[in-house]
């Protein structure tokens, strides 16, 4: 199992809406993530910079951002595009982070 981390950028003043939407995550999206083997998926928020920090365990090289060809993920990205920085295809702009320390 590989640990994967990345950051995204939330638009100013959208923290509560982001939390609300994730608290109401669509069951079919959650099922897709689990079926893809993604586990321990956490997202943290830095109040000072509006940066979202995501962590997940994945079975292979790709994580949740590699599921962008599925209709449900495209629909989720479109749903989230108004509150965060996105690419032209509505996918969130993500920056993968390199692990530099791990303690089990």
C-alpha atoms as an extended CHARMM CRD file, in Angstrom:
* protein
*
       104  EXT
         1         1  UNK       CA              0.0000000000        0.0000000000        0.0000000000  PROA      1               0.0000000000
         2         2  UNK       CA              1.3990000000        3.3730000000       -1.0020000000  PROA      2               0.0000000000
         3         3  UNK       CA              0.8070000000        6.6000000000        0.9530000000  PROA      3               0.0000000000
         4         4  UNK       CA             -0.1080000000        9.5010000000       -1.3160000000  PROA      4               0.0000000000
         5         5  UNK       CA             -0.3810000000       13.1780000000       -0.3900000000  PROA      5               0.0000000000
         6         6  UNK       CA             -1.2840000000       16.2350000000       -2.4310000000  PROA      6               0.0000000000
         7         7  UNK       CA             -2.4650000000       19.7790000000       -1.9340000000  PROA      7               0.0000000000
         8         8  UNK       CA             -5.2640000000       21.7730000000       -3.5210000000  PROA      8               0.0000000000
         9         9  UNK       CA             -6.4100000000       25.3840000000       -3.2600000000  PROA      9               0.0000000000
        10        10  UNK       CA             -9.8020000000       26.3880000000       -1.8740000000  PROA      10              0.0000000000
        11        11  UNK       CA            -11.3190000000       29.7180000000       -2.8980000000  PROA      11              0.0000000000
        12        12  UNK       CA            -11.5050000000       32.3630000000       -0.1700000000  PROA      12              0.0000000000
        13        13  UNK       CA            -14.5030000000       31.9880000000        2.1340000000  PROA      13              0.0000000000
        14        14  UNK       CA            -15.4850000000       28.5090000000        0.9250000000  PROA      14              0.0000000000
        15        15  UNK       CA            -14.3500000000       26.3800000000        3.8740000000  PROA      15              0.0000000000
        16        16  UNK       CA            -17.8340000000       25.7540000000        5.3070000000  PROA      16              0.0000000000
        17        17  UNK       CA            -19.2920000000       24.8930000000        1.8930000000  PROA      17              0.0000000000
        18        18  UNK       CA            -16.3830000000       22.5220000000        1.1960000000  PROA      18              0.0000000000
        19        19  UNK       CA            -16.9580000000       20.7640000000        4.5130000000  PROA      19              0.0000000000
        20        20  UNK       CA            -20.7170000000       20.5720000000        3.8920000000  PROA      20              0.0000000000
        21        21  UNK       CA            -20.2870000000       19.0110000000        0.4570000000  PROA      21              0.0000000000
        22        22  UNK       CA            -17.8190000000       16.4380000000        1.7530000000  PROA      22              0.0000000000
        23        23  UNK       CA            -20.0310000000       15.5780000000        4.7220000000  PROA      23              0.0000000000
        24        24  UNK       CA            -22.7160000000       14.8000000000        2.1360000000  PROA      24              0.0000000000
        25        25  UNK       CA            -20.3970000000       12.8900000000       -0.2280000000  PROA      25              0.0000000000
        26        26  UNK       CA            -22.3800000000       10.9240000000       -2.7790000000  PROA      26              0.0000000000
        27        27  UNK       CA            -22.6080000000        7.1990000000       -1.9050000000  PROA      27              0.0000000000
        28        28  UNK       CA            -21.6970000000        6.1750000000       -5.4670000000  PROA      28              0.0000000000
        29        29  UNK       CA            -18.5150000000        8.2890000000       -5.3090000000  PROA      29              0.0000000000
        30        30  UNK       CA            -17.5490000000        6.8300000000       -1.9460000000  PROA      30              0.0000000000
        31        31  UNK       CA            -18.1560000000        3.3210000000       -3.3360000000  PROA      31              0.0000000000
        32        32  UNK       CA            -15.9560000000        4.0610000000       -6.3770000000  PROA      32              0.0000000000
        33        33  UNK       CA            -13.0930000000        5.2350000000       -4.1450000000  PROA      33              0.0000000000
        34        34  UNK       CA            -13.3600000000        2.1550000000       -1.9390000000  PROA      34              0.0000000000
        35        35  UNK       CA            -13.6380000000       -0.1690000000       -4.9540000000  PROA      35              0.0000000000
        36        36  UNK       CA            -10.4460000000        1.4450000000       -6.3320000000  PROA      36              0.0000000000
        37        37  UNK       CA             -8.7020000000        0.4470000000       -3.0850000000  PROA      37              0.0000000000
        38        38  UNK       CA             -8.3560000000        3.9960000000       -1.7280000000  PROA      38              0.0000000000
        39        39  UNK       CA             -8.3780000000        4.0350000000        2.0600000000  PROA      39              0.0000000000
        40        40  UNK       CA             -7.5770000000        6.3180000000        4.9610000000  PROA      40              0.0000000000
        41        41  UNK       CA             -8.5330000000        9.3190000000        2.8060000000  PROA      41              0.0000000000
        42        42  UNK       CA             -8.2160000000       12.5120000000        4.8630000000  PROA      42              0.0000000000
        43        43  UNK       CA             -8.3030000000       16.1620000000        3.8500000000  PROA      43              0.0000000000
        44        44  UNK       CA             -6.9340000000       18.8900000000        6.1230000000  PROA      44              0.0000000000
        45        45  UNK       CA             -7.3600000000       22.6640000000        5.7880000000  PROA      45              0.0000000000
        46        46  UNK       CA             -4.7920000000       25.4240000000        6.3990000000  PROA      46              0.0000000000
        47        47  UNK       CA             -6.8020000000       28.5010000000        7.4730000000  PROA      47              0.0000000000
        48        48  UNK       CA             -3.9560000000       30.9160000000        6.7250000000  PROA      48              0.0000000000
        49        49  UNK       CA             -3.4940000000       29.9480000000        3.0790000000  PROA      49              0.0000000000
        50        50  UNK       CA             -6.7850000000       28.2340000000        2.0890000000  PROA      50              0.0000000000
        51        51  UNK       CA             -4.6840000000       25.2070000000        1.2080000000  PROA      51              0.0000000000
        52        52  UNK       CA             -6.2330000000       21.7540000000        1.3750000000  PROA      52              0.0000000000
        53        53  UNK       CA             -3.8660000000       18.9040000000        2.2190000000  PROA      53              0.0000000000
        54        54  UNK       CA             -5.0600000000       15.4280000000        1.2220000000  PROA      54              0.0000000000
        55        55  UNK       CA             -3.6880000000       12.0700000000        2.3200000000  PROA      55              0.0000000000
        56        56  UNK       CA             -4.7660000000        8.6270000000        1.1540000000  PROA      56              0.0000000000
        57        57  UNK       CA             -3.5100000000        5.0920000000        0.9710000000  PROA      57              0.0000000000
        58        58  UNK       CA             -3.6450000000        3.5850000000       -2.4980000000  PROA      58              0.0000000000
        59        59  UNK       CA             -2.9280000000        0.0770000000       -3.8120000000  PROA      59              0.0000000000
        60        60  UNK       CA             -0.8780000000        1.1960000000       -6.8240000000  PROA      60              0.0000000000
        61        61  UNK       CA              0.6160000000        4.3270000000       -8.3280000000  PROA      61              0.0000000000
        62        62  UNK       CA             -2.5820000000        6.3380000000       -8.7960000000  PROA      62              0.0000000000
        63        63  UNK       CA             -5.0230000000        7.7370000000       -6.2830000000  PROA      63              0.0000000000
        64        64  UNK       CA             -8.3890000000        9.4530000000       -6.4060000000  PROA      64              0.0000000000
        65        65  UNK       CA             -7.2240000000       12.0100000000       -8.9580000000  PROA      65              0.0000000000
        66        66  UNK       CA             -6.5930000000        9.1920000000      -11.4370000000  PROA      66              0.0000000000
        67        67  UNK       CA            -10.2890000000        8.2810000000      -11.5520000000  PROA      67              0.0000000000
        68        68  UNK       CA            -11.1270000000       11.3090000000      -13.6950000000  PROA      68              0.0000000000
        69        69  UNK       CA            -12.3590000000        9.2610000000      -16.6430000000  PROA      69              0.0000000000
        70        70  UNK       CA            -15.3670000000        8.0150000000      -14.6840000000  PROA      70              0.0000000000
        71        71  UNK       CA            -18.6480000000        9.8760000000      -15.0370000000  PROA      71              0.0000000000
        72        72  UNK       CA            -19.2160000000       10.1880000000      -11.2910000000  PROA      72              0.0000000000
        73        73  UNK       CA            -15.8070000000       11.8120000000      -10.7290000000  PROA      73              0.0000000000
        74        74  UNK       CA            -16.3730000000       14.2200000000      -13.6460000000  PROA      74              0.0000000000
        75        75  UNK       CA            -19.7410000000       15.1120000000      -12.1160000000  PROA      75              0.0000000000
        76        76  UNK       CA            -18.1240000000       15.6460000000       -8.6510000000  PROA      76              0.0000000000
        77        77  UNK       CA            -15.3890000000       17.8350000000      -10.1170000000  PROA      77              0.0000000000
        78        78  UNK       CA            -17.9880000000       20.0000000000      -11.8590000000  PROA      78              0.0000000000
        79        79  UNK       CA            -19.9580000000       20.2220000000       -8.5980000000  PROA      79              0.0000000000
        80        80  UNK       CA            -16.8400000000       21.3770000000       -6.7120000000  PROA      80              0.0000000000
        81        81  UNK       CA            -15.4240000000       23.7060000000       -9.4020000000  PROA      81              0.0000000000
        82        82  UNK       CA            -17.1290000000       26.8390000000       -8.0830000000  PROA      82              0.0000000000
        83        83  UNK       CA            -15.3700000000       26.7040000000       -4.7140000000  PROA      83              0.0000000000
        84        84  UNK       CA            -11.8000000000       25.7140000000       -5.5570000000  PROA      84              0.0000000000
        85        85  UNK       CA             -9.0020000000       26.2660000000       -8.0530000000  PROA      85              0.0000000000
        86        86  UNK       CA             -9.5270000000       23.9370000000      -11.0180000000  PROA      86              0.0000000000
        87        87  UNK       CA             -8.0810000000       22.9380000000      -14.3710000000  PROA      87              0.0000000000
        88        88  UNK       CA            -10.0340000000       23.4870000000      -17.6370000000  PROA      88              0.0000000000
        89        89  UNK       CA            -11.6350000000       20.0170000000      -17.2410000000  PROA      89              0.0000000000
        90        90  UNK       CA            -12.8970000000       20.9970000000      -13.7300000000  PROA      90              0.0000000000
        91        91  UNK       CA            -10.4190000000       18.6760000000      -12.0020000000  PROA      91              0.0000000000
        92        92  UNK       CA             -8.8820000000       20.3100000000       -8.9550000000  PROA      92              0.0000000000
        93        93  UNK       CA             -5.4350000000       21.7390000000       -9.4220000000  PROA      93              0.0000000000
        94        94  UNK       CA             -3.3130000000       19.3520000000       -7.3760000000  PROA      94              0.0000000000
        95        95  UNK       CA              0.3340000000       19.3210000000       -6.4350000000  PROA      95              0.0000000000
        96        96  UNK       CA              1.6280000000       15.9250000000       -5.3650000000  PROA      96              0.0000000000
        97        97  UNK       CA              3.7910000000       16.0890000000       -2.2710000000  PROA      97              0.0000000000
        98        98  UNK       CA              6.8890000000       13.9720000000       -1.7570000000  PROA      98              0.0000000000
        99        99  UNK       CA              7.1290000000       12.0550000000        1.4690000000  PROA      99              0.0000000000
       100       100  UNK       CA             10.2890000000       13.0390000000        3.3330000000  PROA      100             0.0000000000
       101       101  UNK       CA              9.6350000000       11.3480000000        6.6690000000  PROA      101             0.0000000000
       102       102  UNK       CA              7.5020000000        8.4590000000        7.9030000000  PROA      102             0.0000000000
       103       103  UNK       CA              7.3020000000        6.8640000000       11.3230000000  PROA      103             0.0000000000
       104       104  UNK       CA              5.2070000000        3.7460000000       11.8150000000  PROA      104             0.0000000000
